[in-house]
Amino acid sequence: MINTFYRKWIILGILFLLPVIFLLFLYPSTHNYNTLDIVNEDIKETDFLNFIDKRKTNFEGNITILNFLGDMPVENITGALNLKELVYDKFKGFKKFQIISIASLNSEKSLENVKKELLKSDELKYWFFATTSDEEINKISKGDYYDYFNEFSINKIKTLKGSKEQKKRSFINYFTYRGWENNLIYEKLNEIN
């Protein structure tokens, strides 16, 4: 009788304490989450964009990915499909997340075709499509793009470890995987010691 009494309390103790101990092990763990860098704080709003669905958005308070599709968006559809599979599908649940695809002013029909192709697999609630002039696109992209790459690559070079060849290989893999232009990557390789 005493034996069953102790066995009952031991089983209840294990059933209660084991999950609590497990949660205590998980509590101090760190998440593999890094905050996003703020590329530029004084960004021009989206007033210059002509949204094709009349669904407008802005940059203020949102995490925005700008996707430039150029004069012929259908020819760049592979990039848009990759962006959908690798980024949009993972982050579409976040309320502040959005993607804005921008094309040249006279390519509305082609941009509509890209949108139709993307809609075949899922809705695009947080994806906006717009057109604007080439001058406006250049105002957005060139200065910020190169400045951000320079800042980002300098910070990455500081964190590289290993021999010079290992550092170069790691640098190339890191930036090509993230879609940066090859000419920018190879220009920065000379700065690796």
Secondary structure, 3 states (H helix, E strand, C coil): CHHHHHHHHHHHHHHHHHHHHHHHHHCCCCCCCCCCCCCCCCCCCHHHCEECCCCCCCCCCCEEEEEEEECCHHHHHHHHHHHHHHHHHHHCCCCCEEEEEEEECCCHHHHHHHHHHHHCCCCCCCEEEEEECHHHHHHHHHHHHHHHHHHHHHHHHHHCCCCHHHHHHHHHHHHHHCCCCHHHHHHHHHHCC
